[in-house]
Amino acid sequence: MKPITLAVVATSLLVLGACAEQITKQSIERNAVIASLNLTPDEQNIWNTLTPAQQDRAILFIQNGGTLIASLGDK
């Protein structure tokens, strides 16, 4: 392998390793639950501002027929 090609491959692997979020069974399951909520684009924007605790509460509300906004109460 040419030295330049090897350097490019090594650098690419380092960048990917540094940028990649650690994928765990828990993160995959959580992402599947979030995808199943069918949030609108506006709700997705709100979702991204919520704390993990608020997201957990919202998941329960939505799964039981409520809405994301209702789960926030008086936020």
N, C-alpha and C positions, 0 to 999 in steps of 0.2 A: 504494500500500500504506500502511496506517495506520502511524504511528510506533510504536505499541505492538506491532503484529504484526511489524514489521521487527525490533524489539528482541528479541522472543521468538525469532524465527527465528535471528538472529545469535547469541544466547546459546546456543541449542540446538546450533548448529553448533560453537561453541567448546567446549562441554561434551563433545560427541561426539568431537571431535578430540583432546581432552585425555585422554579415557578409553579410546579405542580402542587396542587392541594393534596394532602394525604387522603387517599381513598380508603374508607373503612366500610365494613358491613353496615354500621350504624349510619354513616353519611349517605350510603346508597338507599337505605330504607327511608331515611328522612326525606331525601329528594323525591322518592317515589310518592310519599304521602303528600308532599307539597304539590307535585304535579297533578295528583288526583283531585286537588281542590278546585281546579279549573278557574283560577283567578283571572279577572280581567286585567288588561294592561295597567289601568289605574290602581287596581288592588295590588298588583305586583310591585308598583312603585311604593305603595304604603307598606307592603310586606317587608321590603328591603330596609325600612327605617325602624322596624320593630326589634325589640330585644328578644333573645331566645325564650324568655318566660312569656312574653306577649304572643310570640308565634305559637308556643304550645297551647296557650289559652284559645287562640284563634282557630287552631286545628280542631280542638274539641267543639267549639261553637259551630264551625262550618260543617263538620261531620254530623252534627245533630240538627242540621237544618237552619242554623243561624247564619249571620253574615260576618264578614271581617270587621266591618265598622261596628256592629253590635258587640263584638268581642272586646272592643276597646273601651266600652263604657263611656266615661266622661273624659278620657284621655286629655 
